[in-house]
Amino acid sequence: MLAGDTHPFSCMNSQRETIRQQMRQRRRSLSTEQIQTASYDLASRLAHSRQFQTSQHIAFYLANDSEIDPGYLLTMAWDHGKTCYLPVLGLRNTRRLWFLPFERNTPLLNNRFGIPEPVHSRRARLLKPVRLDLVFMPLVAFDLQGNRLGMGGGFYDRTLAFLRTRQYWQKPRLIGLAYDFQQIDKLPHASWDVPLHAIATNSGLYPVQHTL
């Protein structure tokens, strides 16, 4: 590579960061009423989906930074007797997620990023993702090829990396949750990104070709 040339990896990172900033800014411009309406529409659509109805062990997230909120769907899952989980951070040097059961009265404590997660001790029985049926994932942007842009920490990609090597048994299923406007035509992605099986927005559920 000649002096002054830009490495393709640097270009991709720059593109992703630009998209991330633009989408987060647009998300933050939403009113509380707009977020609530979109989140309710999302839950109404997903509640009737095969993926939700046939799954018993489901991981959710607690909305942060004006993300679309799966809280309505979480309540529906509780009402239907499903076992629900939230991600918790692993040790600092692992940058991986584990999952703990989340019930209506589960106490929460902010993690190092200021995001609430179930209170737990080092001896807690943390669930491995392979035991989940379905994971609802937050995102900043997506495309209909199943590519997902997150906040940049890589926690979900590291945690779910084992799915990239599987050809037949795909568990858990991964569904990204987003507002309609978070869709772009083609998202720059890296080889280590774990693709989604579907994307759900306030307007519909979009299976990714060849995965669902």
C-alpha positions as semicolon CSV with decimal commas, in nm:
position;residue;x (nm);y (nm);z (nm)
1;M;0,000;0,000;0,000
2;L;0,143;0,340;-0,095
3;A;0,192;0,617;0,156
4;G;-0,123;0,823;0,180
5;D;-0,352;0,540;0,068
6;T;-0,649;0,466;0,288
7;H;-0,689;0,110;0,413
8;P;-1,027;-0,043;0,313
9;F;-1,090;-0,138;0,676
10;S;-1,048;0,226;0,781
11;C;-1,290;0,336;0,510
12;M;-1,548;0,084;0,627
13;N;-1,513;0,196;0,988
14;S;-1,551;0,558;0,882
15;Q;-1,866;0,478;0,685
16;R;-2,013;0,282;0,973
17;E;-1,939;0,559;1,221
18;T;-2,103;0,818;0,996
19;I;-2,416;0,603;0,966
20;R;-2,411;0,543;1,342
21;Q;-2,398;0,914;1,423
22;Q;-2,672;1,004;1,175
23;M;-2,909;0,732;1,291
24;R;-2,857;0,801;1,659
25;Q;-2,925;1,169;1,600
26;R;-3,244;1,087;1,412
27;R;-3,351;0,845;1,684
28;R;-3,298;1,108;1,952
29;S;-3,519;1,352;1,762
30;L;-3,824;1,130;1,821
31;S;-4,082;1,241;2,075
32;T;-4,188;1,018;2,362
33;E;-4,523;0,967;2,192
34;Q;-4,356;0,863;1,865
35;I;-4,137;0,610;2,045
36;Q;-4,433;0,465;2,233
37;T;-4,649;0,438;1,922
38;A;-4,376;0,270;1,718
39;S;-4,292;0,034;2,004
40;Y;-4,655;-0,069;2,046
41;D;-4,691;-0,131;1,671
42;L;-4,374;-0,342;1,679
43;A;-4,506;-0,553;1,966
44;S;-4,846;-0,602;1,800
45;R;-4,684;-0,740;1,486
46;L;-4,428;-0,961;1,659
47;A;-4,680;-1,107;1,904
48;H;-4,854;-1,282;1,613
49;S;-4,534;-1,409;1,452
50;R;-4,437;-1,774;1,444
51;Q;-4,096;-1,689;1,587
52;F;-4,245;-1,538;1,900
53;Q;-4,526;-1,785;1,950
54;T;-4,306;-2,096;1,920
55;S;-4,022;-1,967;2,140
56;Q;-4,014;-2,029;2,515
57;H;-3,677;-1,886;2,620
58;I;-3,645;-1,532;2,485
59;A;-3,381;-1,264;2,543
60;F;-3,490;-0,901;2,542
61;Y;-3,308;-0,574;2,603
62;L;-3,398;-0,259;2,797
63;A;-3,431;0,035;2,559
64;N;-3,160;0,298;2,581
65;D;-3,066;0,605;2,376
66;S;-3,418;0,632;2,222
67;E;-3,410;0,275;2,086
68;I;-3,738;0,118;1,987
69;D;-3,870;-0,033;2,308
70;P;-3,951;-0,407;2,335
71;G;-4,121;-0,347;2,670
72;Y;-4,474;-0,406;2,538
73;L;-4,364;-0,735;2,384
74;L;-4,187;-0,832;2,707
75;T;-4,512;-0,791;2,898
76;M;-4,691;-1,008;2,642
77;A;-4,421;-1,274;2,683
78;W;-4,467;-1,275;3,060
79;D;-4,844;-1,297;3,019
80;H;-4,799;-1,603;2,794
81;G;-4,577;-1,781;3,046
82;K;-4,254;-1,745;2,850
83;T;-3,918;-1,733;3,027
84;C;-3,753;-1,398;2,959
85;Y;-3,390;-1,294;2,992
86;L;-3,174;-0,983;2,980
87;P;-2,809;-0,962;2,875
88;V;-2,544;-0,893;3,139
89;L;-2,185;-0,793;3,076
90;G;-1,912;-1,047;3,132
91;L;-1,567;-0,965;3,264
92;R;-1,406;-0,651;3,121
93;N;-1,149;-0,840;2,915
94;T;-1,402;-1,074;2,752
95;R;-1,646;-0,824;2,596
96;R;-1,911;-1,095;2,586
97;L;-2,266;-1,119;2,711
98;W;-2,437;-1,370;2,935
99;F;-2,808;-1,388;3,007
100;L;-3,004;-1,389;3,331
101;P;-3,376;-1,454;3,388
102;F;-3,581;-1,136;3,404
103;E;-3,915;-1,130;3,587
104;R;-4,147;-0,846;3,680
105;N;-3,985;-0,804;4,023
106;T;-3,622;-0,866;3,926
107;P;-3,397;-0,595;4,081
108;L;-3,180;-0,402;3,836
109;L;-2,849;-0,223;3,866
110;N;-2,673;-0,005;3,607
111;N;-2,369;-0,166;3,445
112;R;-2,052;0,024;3,354
113;F;-2,226;0,174;3,049
114;G;-2,517;0,300;3,258
115;I;-2,758;0,035;3,121
116;P;-2,974;-0,151;3,377
117;E;-2,917;-0,526;3,406
118;P;-3,033;-0,788;3,657
119;V;-2,844;-0,781;3,985
120;H;-2,618;-1,084;4,008
121;S;-2,313;-1,217;4,183
122;R;-2,008;-1,395;4,045
123;R;-2,172;-1,721;4,148
124;A;-2,492;-1,651;3,956
125;R;-2,598;-1,916;3,705
126;L;-2,553;-1,717;3,387
127;L;-2,719;-1,867;3,081
128;K;-2,521;-1,933;2,766
129;P;-2,687;-1,797;2,448
130;V;-2,700;-2,144;2,290
131;R;-2,979;-2,230;2,534
132;L;-3,202;-1,947;2,414
133;D;-3,468;-1,990;2,147
134;L;-3,487;-1,628;2,037
135;V;-3,285;-1,311;2,091
136;F;-3,430;-0,965;2,026
137;M;-3,137;-0,736;1,950
138;P;-3,108;-0,357;1,952
139;L;-2,943;-0,191;1,655
140;V;-2,854;0,145;1,507
141;A;-2,899;0,055;1,139
142;F;-2,978;-0,250;0,927
143;D;-3,025;-0,373;0,572
144;L;-3,254;-0,644;0,440
145;Q;-2,959;-0,878;0,386
146;G;-2,948;-0,925;0,762
147;N;-2,658;-0,694;0,838
148;R;-2,678;-0,507;1,166
149;L;-2,492;-0,201;1,289
150;G;-2,473;-0,181;1,667
151;M;-2,316;0,069;1,904
152;G;-1,964;-0,042;1,818
153;G;-1,871;-0,251;2,121
154;G;-1,904;-0,585;1,943
155;F;-2,062;-0,759;2,243
156;Y;-2,337;-0,936;2,052
157;D;-2,106;-1,036;1,767
158;R;-1,853;-1,194;2,003
159;T;-2,122;-1,364;2,207
160;L;-2,302;-1,511;1,906
161;A;-1,999;-1,581;1,688
162;F;-2,064;-1,957;1,709
163;L;-2,368;-1,912;1,482
164;R;-2,143;-1,822;1,187
165;T;-2,003;-2,176;1,178
166;R;-2,339;-2,353;1,187
167;Q;-2,512;-2,463;0,869
168;Y;-2,820;-2,644;1,000
169;W;-2,906;-2,595;1,366
170;Q;-2,951;-2,220;1,407
171;K;-3,031;-2,151;1,770
172;P;-3,099;-1,898;1,896
173;R;-3,279;-1,711;1,620
174;L;-3,177;-1,346;1,602
175;I;-3,427;-1,070;1,531
176;G;-3,313;-0,710;1,519
177;L;-3,563;-0,447;1,637
178;A;-3,570;-0,105;1,476
179;Y;-3,768;0,188;1,348
180;D;-3,844;0,190;0,975
181;F;-3,606;0,478;0,909
182;Q;-3,308;0,278;1,038
183;Q;-3,304;0,073;0,718
184;I;-3,039;0,151;0,457
185;D;-2,985;-0,013;0,118
186;K;-2,652;-0,180;0,191
187;L;-2,472;-0,168;0,521
188;P;-2,091;-0,196;0,524
189;H;-2,012;-0,511;0,720
190;A;-1,710;-0,706;0,842
191;S;-1,638;-1,079;0,830
192;W;-1,697;-1,116;1,203
193;D;-2,044;-0,959;1,200
194;V;-2,314;-1,209;1,291
195;P;-2,610;-1,169;1,052
196;L;-2,968;-1,149;1,171
197;H;-3,234;-1,404;1,084
198;A;-3,499;-1,132;1,058
199;I;-3,564;-0,765;1,122
200;A;-3,878;-0,634;1,289
201;T;-3,988;-0,272;1,267
202;N;-4,301;-0,082;1,355
203;S;-4,429;-0,163;1,003
204;G;-4,348;-0,529;0,961
205;L;-4,135;-0,840;1,008
206;Y;-3,878;-0,901;0,735
207;P;-3,719;-1,248;0,715
208;V;-3,369;-1,252;0,573
209;Q;-3,338;-1,459;0,259
210;H;-3,184;-1,807;0,301
211;T;-3,191;-1,796;0,683
212;L;-3,554;-1,826;0,790
